[in-house]
Amino acid sequence: VFYSTETGLPSFITTKNNDGGSRLSVKKDNQTATFDYLSELKSILKLEKPEADFVIQHLKRDNSNKTRVRLAQQYLGVPIYGAEVIVHLNEFGQGESFNGKYYRIVEKIDPNPAISERIAIDRVAAHLGKGVGLRPLNNLEKKLVQHEQPKATLCIYQDKGLVRTNVLAYHVVYCPSIQERWEYLIDASNGAVLHHFQ
């Protein structure tokens, strides 16, 4: 087991499987095998209900018939920004390793935002437009940018201020020109800019 210096939680776990063990008697589907493996690891992971904390995003089987299952972490159905793990299943459908970054959310967070997506997007536009007027994209530019319109997604974000706290936020992707792609995290309770980067 290797631990993350950022979260203090496991970031890499490998397990040894007994090839003659009873787990081989019945091959499970990938979803069941994944959540069974996470349940086996829950005391190490410090998670009570892995099936409620993670949702499968993608499955990929390689030439050796091993499967990588990518999962996103969520809190009460809201995705947690930057929290993604991978469970590796062997050719028999047994979990053999776990890696990635996730968070342990202990405080209660209301999953209902106090501001709308539109207010969050307007806050980003105002922040980007300080001193410079933003102009609408022309038709050619709209084809070239990743998001023709700003995209806002509700998430849980770990604010890394003086005290680390988990807050409900909007992750806003904004492409004001073909040369710029900004990402903002806007507090969903008051519209404050928590973090932004290009």
N, C-alpha and C positions, 0 to 999 in steps of 0.2 A: 504494500500500500504506500503510495506517495501522496503527500498532502500539499494543497495549494497554499502558498505564502499569503495570498490575498484574502482567501475566505477561511482558511484553517480547516477546510473540509477535504475529503479525499478527491484527488484529481485523476488518479490512475490506480486501478486495482486489477490484479490478475488472480485467478483461482485455478487450482488443479482439479481436473475431473477424473473420477475413477471410471475407466472404460468398462469395467464389469459391473458398475453400480446399478442400482434400481432405476436411476433417472433415465437409463437408456431403454427401458422396457417399452415405453410408448413415446413416439416422436410427437412433439407438440407443434402447433402452429407458431409462427414467429412472434406474434403478439403475446400469446400466453407464455411462451418461453422467456421472452424479454421481461415481462412483469413478474414472473416467478423468480427470475434471477435477481431483479431489483429487490424483491421481497426477501430473498436470502441475504442480501447485502444491507438491508435497511438499518440494522444496528450500527454497522460501520458508517453508513451514509448519514446517520442521524436524521432519518426521515421516517415518519410513522406510516404514511400511506402513499407509497411510490406510484400506485395506479391513479391516484388523484393529483399527484404532483407533476406528472409527465404525460405528454401526448406524443405519439409517434408521428414524425414528420416524413421519414423516408426509410426505405429498406433497400439494401443492395447486396446481392449474392455474387461472390467471386467464382473464379474457375475451380477452386478447391471445395466448392459447395458450402463455404462459410458465409455467414450473413452479418452485415453491419447494420445496426438499427439506430438511426439518428432520432433523438427525442428532444423536444423543447420543454422547458420547465414552465409551469403555470401556477398561479395562485387564484383560487376560486374562479377558474376559467380564464383569467387574464394572463397573457404571456409575461414572463420575466425577462427583461431586456438583458441580452448577453448570456443567458443561461441555456446551454445546450450540452447534451451528453451523448455518448455513443456506447451502445452495448454490442459486444462482439459475441456471436453465437458460433459454436463449432459446427462441423458437418452433421452432428447428431442432434442439433438444436439445443445444445446446452450452453449456458453462459460461460464464457471463459475470460472475458475482461470487460472493464468499464473505464471510460475516460471522459474528461470534459470538465466544464465549470458549471456549478449550480450554487444556489443560495439556500440557506436555512432561514425562512421567514418565521419569526416568533411573535412579532407584534401583529395586532389586528389592523388590517387595512380595508377601508371601505372601497369596494370595487366600483362604486358609482361616482362618476366625475361630477364636479361642481360646475365645470365649464364645458362648452361644446367643442367638437373638432374644429368648427369654423373659427371660434375665438382663439384656439391654439394656433391655427394657421395664420390668422390675422396678426397674432403676437409675433410670429416668426417674420412675416412680411415687414412689420414695423421695425423689428430689430435689424433686419438686413437692409432696410431702406433708410437708415439713419444717415442723413447728409447726402444720400444719392437716391434719386427717383428710380423705382423699378418700372420697367416698361413691359408690356405684354409680349410674349413670344410670337413671332410670325409663324406661318404654316410650316415652312421648312424647318425652323428651329424646333417646333413641336414634335416633328418626326425624329429629330436627332437626340433629344433628351430622354432620360429614363422615365421620368414622370412628367407628362404634359401639365397635369394639375398637381399641386402639392398633395401629399398623401399623409394622413395622420392615423396612427394606430395606438390604441390604448395599451399600456404596459405597466409593469411594476419596475421602477428604476431605483438602483441603489445610489442615493446621493452621497457623494464622497466629501462632504463638507467637513467641518470640525468634528462632527459626530456622524458616523455612517448611519443613515436611516433609509428605509425602503419607503418609497412614495409612489402613489398612483400618478402616472404621467402620460403624456402623449409623445410618441416618437414621430416626429414630423420630418419627412424627406421633401426638400424644396429645391427645385432646379430653376433659378431665375434667369439663367442664360445657358448656352451650350458649353461654356467653359466652367460653370459652377454647379456643384451638387452639394447642398448643405444638409446636415442632419442636426436636428434640435430635439432636446428633451424638455418639455414644457410641463410644469406642475399642473395637474388636472384639478387641483383644488383652488388655485389662485392665479394661474397664468404666468407665473414667474419662470424665467429661463433658467433651467437647472444646469444645462450643458449644451454646447454646440461645437461642431467641427465640420470641416470641409473635406 
